[in-house]
Amino acid sequence: HRDLDTRVGTIDVAVPKLRHGAFFPEWLLERRSRAERALSTVIATCYLKGVSTRRMNDLVATLGISNLSKSQVSRMSEELDEMVADFRNRPLDPGGYAYLSCDALTIKVREGGRVVKCSVLLATGVNADGYREMLGMHVATAESNASWKGFFQDLKARGLRGVFLVTSDAHEGIQHAISEVLPDASWQRCRTHFAKNLYEKVPKMQWPMVSAMFQTIFQQPDEESTWAQAREVVDLLEPKFPQVAAYLEESLDEVLAFTAAPKPVWTKVWSNNPTERLNREIRRLVGAVLAEQHDDWIQQKRYMSLSALEHSKHLMHQPNPHTGDDHGDHHQLTA
């Protein structure tokens, strides 16, 4: 007899024993597996959505499954790792990707028993059939020219080709990497990020007016009128805000690179807002995991006793026996 966890609960499967030879229903059961393939897929999907192991146990209990063993969870995690590895290393569409959107996300990860910050580099692209794809991601210790260059080289090795325009923020590392690895591609500076940079150079009370003028640049019907309006805005800003006018003028080639593309795609490529939304979703999933870890800790046995905490408070106001310093008096640091 074998227990099999399924979508309708745990069932007892009788496996006949033969006098000669052996019989194992591999069409139904996988060797060394106690879970139905469909159930494993559902659980893997839930992990991708940020559901914790504890809540997963609660979920499968409603299906009549007694418990998920650590070995089952480990096996499903390995399958998920394989799925992610296959996705990250898959060959890219040979038809090419004319438009790329790139961004970096800073997250905290556990490495060698300590929590450190790292950068997750992301790239999405529009394939030859007009559909968006997640092209890849790369985890680096920091966002730099070297990390972006390595990321783009990996994408090229997987078949990235035909890139016409890359949209991103103004990080110097990504700019240099684009020119080195994708020399035939133009760089579009995200208009949303640029607007934030522009905001920092304008008096707060004057920003609504300057912002409205800036937005008119992107409301023009064609390339020629867009550039004409941009120069008009620069001229209007020059008398009252010369520094702002100079900053805008020197950035026009970067901010208006999208005008070289066909008009129907302008709104799709002049910012990397879709990738920013993807970043928020990743942060949401990370936040969900942390929130559920918090719930787990709250429900577990007390981590430190109240008496120990109270003693710690008392020690904070006692002189340090090794230095003679009073913890209650924080000495001012000098340069």
C-alpha positions as a Markdown table, in Angstrom:
| # | Residue | x | y | z |
|---|---|---|---|---|
| 1 | His | 0.0 | 0.0 | 0.0 |
| 2 | Arg | 1.1 | 3.5 | -0.8 |
| 3 | Asp | -0.2 | 6.9 | 0.5 |
| 4 | Leu | -0.7 | 9.4 | -2.3 |
| 5 | Asp | -1.4 | 13.0 | -1.7 |
| 6 | Thr | -3.8 | 14.3 | -4.3 |
| 7 | Arg | -5.9 | 17.4 | -5.0 |
| 8 | Val | -8.8 | 15.5 | -3.3 |
| 9 | Gly | -6.9 | 14.4 | -0.2 |
| 10 | Thr | -4.6 | 11.5 | 0.8 |
| 11 | Ile | -5.7 | 8.2 | -0.7 |
| 12 | Asp | -4.5 | 4.7 | 0.0 |
| 13 | Val | -3.3 | 3.0 | -3.2 |
| 14 | Ala | -3.0 | -0.7 | -3.2 |
| 15 | Val | 0.0 | -1.9 | -5.3 |
| 16 | Pro | -0.3 | -5.6 | -6.2 |
| 17 | Lys | 2.6 | -7.9 | -5.5 |
| 18 | Leu | 3.4 | -10.5 | -8.1 |
| 19 | Arg | 5.0 | -13.9 | -7.6 |
| 20 | His | 7.2 | -13.3 | -10.6 |
| 21 | Gly | 8.5 | -9.9 | -11.7 |
| 22 | Ala | 7.3 | -6.6 | -10.4 |
| 23 | Phe | 4.5 | -4.2 | -11.0 |
| 24 | Phe | 4.6 | -0.5 | -10.4 |
| 25 | Pro | 1.9 | 1.8 | -11.8 |
| 26 | Glu | 4.3 | 4.6 | -13.0 |
| 27 | Trp | 1.4 | 6.0 | -15.0 |
| 28 | Leu | -0.1 | 7.0 | -11.7 |
| 29 | Leu | 2.8 | 7.1 | -9.2 |
| 30 | Glu | 6.3 | 8.3 | -9.4 |
| 31 | Arg | 8.9 | 6.3 | -7.6 |
| 32 | Arg | 10.0 | 7.8 | -4.3 |
| 33 | Ser | 7.2 | 10.3 | -4.6 |
| 34 | Arg | 4.1 | 10.6 | -2.3 |
| 35 | Ala | 2.5 | 13.5 | -4.1 |
| 36 | Glu | 0.5 | 13.7 | -7.3 |
| 37 | Arg | 2.2 | 15.7 | -10.0 |
| 38 | Ala | -0.7 | 18.2 | -10.2 |
| 39 | Leu | -0.5 | 18.8 | -6.5 |
| 40 | Ser | 3.2 | 19.4 | -6.7 |
| 41 | Thr | 2.7 | 22.0 | -9.5 |
| 42 | Val | 0.0 | 23.8 | -7.4 |
| 43 | Ile | 2.3 | 23.9 | -4.4 |
| 44 | Ala | 5.2 | 25.2 | -6.5 |
| 45 | Thr | 3.0 | 27.9 | -7.9 |
| 46 | Cys | 1.9 | 28.9 | -4.4 |
| 47 | Tyr | 5.6 | 29.3 | -3.4 |
| 48 | Leu | 6.1 | 31.6 | -6.3 |
| 49 | Lys | 3.2 | 33.6 | -5.0 |
| 50 | Gly | 5.0 | 34.0 | -1.6 |
| 51 | Val | 3.0 | 31.4 | 0.4 |
| 52 | Ser | 5.0 | 30.1 | 3.4 |
| 53 | Thr | 5.4 | 26.4 | 4.3 |
| 54 | Arg | 3.3 | 26.8 | 7.4 |
| 55 | Arg | 0.4 | 28.3 | 5.5 |
| 56 | Met | 0.9 | 25.7 | 2.8 |
| 57 | Asn | 0.3 | 23.0 | 5.4 |
| 58 | Asp | -2.9 | 24.8 | 6.5 |
| 59 | Leu | -4.0 | 24.9 | 2.9 |
| 60 | Val | -3.4 | 21.2 | 2.1 |
| 61 | Ala | -5.0 | 20.2 | 5.4 |
| 62 | Thr | -8.3 | 21.6 | 4.0 |
| 63 | Leu | -7.9 | 19.2 | 1.1 |
| 64 | Gly | -7.7 | 16.2 | 3.5 |
| 65 | Ile | -3.9 | 15.9 | 3.4 |
| 66 | Ser | -2.4 | 15.3 | 6.8 |
| 67 | Asn | 0.9 | 17.0 | 6.4 |
| 68 | Leu | 3.7 | 18.0 | 4.1 |
| 69 | Ser | 7.0 | 16.3 | 5.1 |
| 70 | Lys | 10.3 | 18.1 | 4.9 |
| 71 | Ser | 11.4 | 15.7 | 2.2 |
| 72 | Gln | 8.4 | 16.5 | 0.1 |
| 73 | Val | 9.0 | 20.3 | 0.5 |
| 74 | Ser | 12.7 | 19.8 | -0.4 |
| 75 | Arg | 11.8 | 17.7 | -3.5 |
| 76 | Met | 9.3 | 20.3 | -4.7 |
| 77 | Ser | 11.8 | 23.1 | -4.1 |
| 78 | Glu | 14.4 | 21.3 | -6.2 |
| 79 | Glu | 11.8 | 20.9 | -9.0 |
| 80 | Leu | 11.1 | 24.6 | -8.7 |
| 81 | Asp | 14.8 | 25.4 | -8.8 |
| 82 | Glu | 15.1 | 23.4 | -12.0 |
| 83 | Met | 12.1 | 25.2 | -13.5 |
| 84 | Val | 13.7 | 28.6 | -12.7 |
| 85 | Ala | 17.1 | 27.5 | -14.0 |
| 86 | Asp | 15.5 | 26.3 | -17.3 |
| 87 | Phe | 13.7 | 29.6 | -17.6 |
| 88 | Arg | 16.8 | 31.7 | -16.9 |
| 89 | Asn | 18.9 | 29.7 | -19.4 |
| 90 | Arg | 16.4 | 29.2 | -22.2 |
| 91 | Pro | 17.3 | 30.2 | -25.7 |
| 92 | Leu | 15.8 | 33.6 | -26.7 |
| 93 | Asp | 13.6 | 34.1 | -29.7 |
| 94 | Pro | 15.7 | 34.1 | -32.9 |
| 95 | Gly | 13.4 | 36.8 | -34.3 |
| 96 | Gly | 15.1 | 39.4 | -32.1 |
| 97 | Tyr | 13.9 | 41.9 | -29.6 |
| 98 | Ala | 13.8 | 45.5 | -30.9 |
| 99 | Tyr | 12.9 | 47.1 | -27.6 |
| 100 | Leu | 14.4 | 46.4 | -24.2 |
| 101 | Ser | 13.5 | 47.8 | -20.8 |
| 102 | Cys | 16.0 | 47.4 | -18.0 |
| 103 | Asp | 16.1 | 48.1 | -14.3 |
| 104 | Ala | 17.8 | 47.1 | -11.1 |
| 105 | Leu | 16.2 | 46.1 | -7.8 |
| 106 | Thr | 18.0 | 46.2 | -4.5 |
| 107 | Ile | 17.0 | 43.5 | -2.0 |
| 108 | Lys | 18.4 | 41.8 | 1.1 |
| 109 | Val | 19.5 | 38.2 | 0.9 |
| 110 | Arg | 20.9 | 35.7 | 3.3 |
| 111 | Glu | 24.5 | 34.7 | 2.4 |
| 112 | Gly | 26.9 | 32.8 | 4.6 |
| 113 | Gly | 24.7 | 33.2 | 7.7 |
| 114 | Arg | 24.4 | 37.0 | 7.4 |
| 115 | Val | 22.0 | 39.4 | 5.6 |
| 116 | Val | 23.5 | 41.5 | 2.8 |
| 117 | Lys | 22.2 | 43.8 | 0.1 |
| 118 | Cys | 22.4 | 42.8 | -3.5 |
| 119 | Ser | 21.2 | 44.1 | -6.8 |
| 120 | Val | 18.8 | 42.1 | -9.1 |
| 121 | Leu | 19.2 | 43.2 | -12.7 |
| 122 | Leu | 16.1 | 42.7 | -14.8 |
| 123 | Ala | 15.5 | 42.9 | -18.5 |
| 124 | Thr | 12.2 | 42.6 | -20.4 |
| 125 | Gly | 11.9 | 42.8 | -24.2 |
| 126 | Val | 9.4 | 42.9 | -27.0 |
| 127 | Asn | 9.7 | 39.9 | -29.4 |
| 128 | Ala | 9.2 | 39.8 | -33.1 |
| 129 | Asp | 5.5 | 39.0 | -32.7 |
| 130 | Gly | 5.0 | 42.1 | -30.5 |
| 131 | Tyr | 4.7 | 40.3 | -27.2 |
| 132 | Arg | 6.6 | 41.2 | -24.0 |
| 133 | Glu | 8.9 | 38.7 | -22.5 |
| 134 | Met | 10.9 | 38.5 | -19.3 |
| 135 | Leu | 14.3 | 38.0 | -20.9 |
| 136 | Gly | 16.4 | 37.4 | -17.8 |
| 137 | Met | 17.6 | 38.4 | -14.4 |
| 138 | His | 21.0 | 38.5 | -12.8 |
| 139 | Val | 21.9 | 38.8 | -9.1 |
| 140 | Ala | 25.0 | 40.9 | -8.5 |
| 141 | Thr | 26.7 | 42.3 | -5.4 |
| 142 | Ala | 26.2 | 45.8 | -6.8 |
| 143 | Glu | 24.8 | 47.6 | -9.8 |
| 144 | Ser | 27.9 | 48.5 | -11.9 |
| 145 | Asn | 29.3 | 48.6 | -15.4 |
| 146 | Ala | 30.7 | 45.1 | -14.9 |
| 147 | Ser | 27.5 | 43.6 | -13.6 |
| 148 | Trp | 25.4 | 45.1 | -16.4 |
| 149 | Lys | 28.0 | 44.1 | -19.0 |
| 150 | Gly | 28.1 | 40.5 | -17.8 |
| 151 | Phe | 24.3 | 40.4 | -17.8 |
| 152 | Phe | 24.0 | 41.7 | -21.4 |
| 153 | Gln | 26.7 | 39.3 | -22.5 |
| 154 | Asp | 24.8 | 36.5 | -21.1 |
| 155 | Leu | 21.6 | 37.6 | -22.9 |
| 156 | Lys | 23.6 | 37.8 | -26.2 |
| 157 | Ala | 25.0 | 34.3 | -25.6 |
| 158 | Arg | 21.4 | 33.1 | -25.3 |
| 159 | Gly | 20.5 | 34.7 | -28.6 |
| 160 | Leu | 19.7 | 38.3 | -27.9 |
| 161 | Arg | 19.8 | 40.2 | -31.2 |
| 162 | Gly | 18.2 | 43.0 | -33.2 |
| 163 | Val | 18.0 | 45.5 | -30.3 |
| 164 | Phe | 17.0 | 49.0 | -31.5 |
| 165 | Leu | 16.3 | 50.8 | -28.3 |
| 166 | Val | 17.0 | 50.2 | -24.6 |
| 167 | Thr | 15.1 | 52.1 | -22.0 |
| 168 | Ser | 16.5 | 52.5 | -18.4 |
| 169 | Asp | 17.4 | 55.1 | -15.8 |
| 170 | Ala | 20.6 | 57.1 | -16.0 |
| 171 | His | 22.9 | 54.7 | -14.1 |
| 172 | Glu | 26.3 | 55.1 | -15.7 |
| 173 | Gly | 27.0 | 51.4 | -15.5 |
| 174 | Ile | 24.1 | 50.4 | -17.8 |
| 175 | Gln | 25.0 | 53.2 | -20.2 |
| 176 | His | 28.5 | 52.0 | -20.7 |
| 177 | Ala | 27.4 | 48.3 | -20.9 |
| 178 | Ile | 24.9 | 49.2 | -23.6 |
| 179 | Ser | 27.6 | 50.9 | -25.7 |
| 180 | Glu | 30.0 | 48.0 | -25.2 |
| 181 | Val | 27.8 | 45.0 | -25.7 |
| 182 | Leu | 24.9 | 46.4 | -27.8 |
| 183 | Pro | 26.7 | 49.1 | -29.9 |
| 184 | Asp | 23.9 | 49.2 | -32.5 |
| 185 | Ala | 21.2 | 50.0 | -29.9 |
| 186 | Ser | 20.2 | 53.5 | -28.9 |
| 187 | Trp | 19.6 | 54.4 | -25.2 |
| 188 | Gln | 16.3 | 56.0 | -24.0 |
| 189 | Arg | 16.5 | 57.7 | -20.7 |
| 190 | Cys | 13.3 | 56.9 | -18.8 |
| 191 | Arg | 11.2 | 60.1 | -18.9 |
| 192 | Thr | 9.7 | 59.3 | -15.4 |
| 193 | His | 13.2 | 59.1 | -13.8 |
| 194 | Phe | 14.3 | 62.2 | -15.6 |
| 195 | Ala | 11.2 | 64.1 | -14.4 |
| 196 | Lys | 12.2 | 63.2 | -10.8 |
| 197 | Asn | 15.7 | 64.5 | -11.5 |
| 198 | Leu | 14.3 | 67.7 | -13.0 |
| 199 | Tyr | 12.0 | 68.2 | -9.9 |
| 200 | Glu | 15.1 | 68.3 | -7.7 |
| 201 | Lys | 16.4 | 71.3 | -9.6 |
| 202 | Val | 13.2 | 73.4 | -9.5 |
| 203 | Pro | 11.9 | 75.4 | -6.6 |
| 204 | Lys | 9.0 | 73.5 | -5.1 |
| 205 | Met | 6.4 | 76.3 | -5.7 |
| 206 | Gln | 7.4 | 76.5 | -9.4 |
| 207 | Trp | 7.3 | 72.7 | -10.1 |
| 208 | Pro | 3.7 | 72.5 | -11.3 |
| 209 | Met | 4.3 | 75.1 | -14.0 |
| 210 | Val | 7.7 | 73.5 | -15.1 |
| 211 | Ser | 6.1 | 70.0 | -15.0 |
| 212 | Ala | 3.2 | 71.1 | -17.2 |
| 213 | Met | 5.7 | 72.6 | -19.7 |
| 214 | Phe | 7.8 | 69.4 | -19.7 |
| 215 | Gln | 4.7 | 67.3 | -20.3 |
| 216 | Thr | 3.8 | 69.2 | -23.5 |
| 217 | Ile | 7.0 | 67.9 | -25.1 |
| 218 | Phe | 5.4 | 64.4 | -25.1 |
| 219 | Gln | 2.1 | 65.4 | -26.4 |
| 220 | Gln | 3.2 | 66.3 | -29.9 |
| 221 | Pro | 2.1 | 64.3 | -33.0 |
| 222 | Asp | 5.5 | 63.6 | -34.7 |
| 223 | Glu | 9.3 | 63.7 | -34.2 |
| 224 | Glu | 9.8 | 67.1 | -35.7 |
| 225 | Ser | 7.2 | 68.9 | -33.6 |
| 226 | Thr | 8.4 | 67.0 | -30.5 |
| 227 | Trp | 11.9 | 68.4 | -30.9 |
| 228 | Ala | 10.6 | 71.8 | -31.8 |
| 229 | Gln | 8.4 | 71.9 | -28.6 |
| 230 | Ala | 11.4 | 70.7 | -26.5 |
| 231 | Arg | 13.5 | 73.6 | -27.7 |
| 232 | Glu | 10.6 | 76.0 | -27.1 |
| 233 | Val | 10.4 | 74.8 | -23.5 |
| 234 | Val | 14.1 | 75.3 | -23.1 |
| 235 | Asp | 13.8 | 78.9 | -24.4 |
| 236 | Leu | 10.8 | 79.6 | -22.0 |
| 237 | Leu | 12.7 | 78.3 | -19.0 |
| 238 | Glu | 16.0 | 80.1 | -19.8 |
| 239 | Pro | 15.1 | 83.6 | -18.4 |
| 240 | Lys | 13.8 | 82.4 | -15.0 |
| 241 | Phe | 15.5 | 79.0 | -14.5 |
| 242 | Pro | 18.8 | 79.0 | -16.5 |
| 243 | Gln | 20.2 | 75.9 | -14.7 |
| 244 | Val | 17.0 | 73.9 | -15.4 |
| 245 | Ala | 17.0 | 75.0 | -19.0 |
| 246 | Ala | 20.6 | 74.0 | -19.5 |
| 247 | Tyr | 20.0 | 70.6 | -17.8 |
| 248 | Leu | 17.0 | 69.9 | -20.0 |
| 249 | Glu | 18.8 | 71.0 | -23.2 |
| 250 | Glu | 21.9 | 68.8 | -22.6 |
| 251 | Ser | 19.6 | 65.8 | -21.9 |
| 252 | Leu | 17.3 | 66.1 | -24.9 |
| 253 | Asp | 19.2 | 63.5 | -27.0 |
| 254 | Glu | 18.7 | 60.9 | -24.2 |
| 255 | Val | 15.1 | 61.8 | -23.2 |
| 256 | Leu | 13.9 | 62.1 | -26.8 |
| 257 | Ala | 15.6 | 59.0 | -28.2 |
| 258 | Phe | 12.2 | 57.4 | -28.5 |
| 259 | Thr | 11.3 | 59.8 | -31.4 |
| 260 | Ala | 13.4 | 57.7 | -33.8 |
| 261 | Ala | 10.9 | 54.8 | -33.3 |
| 262 | Pro | 7.5 | 54.5 | -35.0 |
| 263 | Lys | 4.9 | 56.8 | -33.4 |
| 264 | Pro | 2.6 | 53.9 | -32.2 |
| 265 | Val | 5.3 | 52.6 | -29.8 |
| 266 | Trp | 6.3 | 55.9 | -28.3 |
| 267 | Thr | 4.2 | 55.5 | -25.1 |
| 268 | Lys | 5.5 | 51.9 | -24.7 |
| 269 | Val | 9.2 | 52.8 | -24.8 |
| 270 | Trp | 9.7 | 56.3 | -23.4 |
| 271 | Ser | 9.8 | 55.0 | -19.8 |
| 272 | Asn | 10.4 | 51.8 | -18.0 |
| 273 | Asn | 7.4 | 52.1 | -15.8 |
| 274 | Pro | 6.2 | 48.5 | -16.6 |
| 275 | Thr | 9.5 | 47.2 | -15.2 |
| 276 | Glu | 9.1 | 49.4 | -12.2 |
| 277 | Arg | 5.7 | 47.7 | -11.6 |
| 278 | Leu | 7.4 | 44.4 | -11.8 |
| 279 | Asn | 9.9 | 45.5 | -9.2 |
| 280 | Arg | 7.0 | 46.4 | -6.9 |
| 281 | Glu | 5.5 | 43.0 | -7.3 |
| 282 | Ile | 8.9 | 41.4 | -6.4 |
| 283 | Arg | 9.1 | 43.6 | -3.3 |
| 284 | Arg | 5.5 | 42.6 | -2.5 |
| 285 | Leu | 6.4 | 38.9 | -2.6 |
| 286 | Val | 9.5 | 39.5 | -0.5 |
| 287 | Gly | 7.4 | 41.5 | 2.0 |
| 288 | Ala | 4.8 | 38.7 | 2.1 |
| 289 | Val | 7.5 | 36.2 | 3.1 |
| 290 | Leu | 8.8 | 38.5 | 5.8 |
| 291 | Ala | 5.3 | 39.1 | 7.1 |
| 292 | Glu | 4.6 | 35.4 | 7.3 |
| 293 | Gln | 7.9 | 34.8 | 9.1 |
| 294 | His | 6.8 | 37.4 | 11.6 |
| 295 | Asp | 3.5 | 35.5 | 12.1 |
| 296 | Asp | 5.5 | 32.3 | 12.7 |
| 297 | Trp | 7.7 | 33.9 | 15.3 |
| 298 | Ile | 4.7 | 35.5 | 17.1 |
| 299 | Gln | 3.0 | 32.1 | 17.4 |
| 300 | Gln | 6.1 | 30.2 | 18.5 |
| 301 | Lys | 7.6 | 29.9 | 22.0 |
| 302 | Arg | 8.9 | 33.2 | 23.5 |
| 303 | Tyr | 12.4 | 33.9 | 22.0 |
| 304 | Met | 13.7 | 35.7 | 25.1 |
| 305 | Ser | 12.4 | 35.7 | 28.6 |
| 306 | Leu | 10.8 | 38.8 | 30.1 |
| 307 | Ser | 13.2 | 38.7 | 33.0 |
| 308 | Ala | 16.2 | 38.7 | 30.6 |
| 309 | Leu | 14.9 | 41.7 | 28.8 |
| 310 | Glu | 14.2 | 43.5 | 32.0 |
| 311 | His | 17.7 | 42.7 | 33.2 |
| 312 | Ser | 19.1 | 44.1 | 29.9 |
| 313 | Lys | 17.2 | 47.4 | 30.5 |
| 314 | His | 18.8 | 47.6 | 33.9 |
| 315 | Leu | 22.3 | 47.0 | 32.5 |
| 316 | Met | 21.9 | 49.8 | 30.0 |
| 317 | His | 22.1 | 52.3 | 32.9 |
| 318 | Gln | 25.0 | 50.7 | 34.6 |
| 319 | Pro | 28.7 | 51.7 | 34.1 |
| 320 | Asn | 30.7 | 49.4 | 31.9 |
| 321 | Pro | 33.1 | 47.5 | 34.2 |
| 322 | His | 35.7 | 47.3 | 31.4 |
| 323 | Thr | 35.7 | 50.9 | 30.3 |
| 324 | Gly | 34.1 | 52.7 | 33.1 |
| 325 | Asp | 31.7 | 54.4 | 30.6 |
| 326 | Asp | 28.2 | 55.0 | 31.7 |
| 327 | His | 25.8 | 53.5 | 29.1 |
| 328 | Gly | 23.3 | 56.1 | 30.0 |
| 329 | Asp | 25.6 | 58.9 | 28.7 |
| 330 | His | 26.3 | 58.7 | 25.0 |
| 331 | His | 29.5 | 60.6 | 24.3 |
| 332 | Gln | 29.5 | 62.7 | 21.2 |
| 333 | Leu | 31.8 | 61.4 | 18.5 |
| 334 | Thr | 34.4 | 63.8 | 17.2 |
| 335 | Ala | 35.8 | 63.8 | 13.7 |
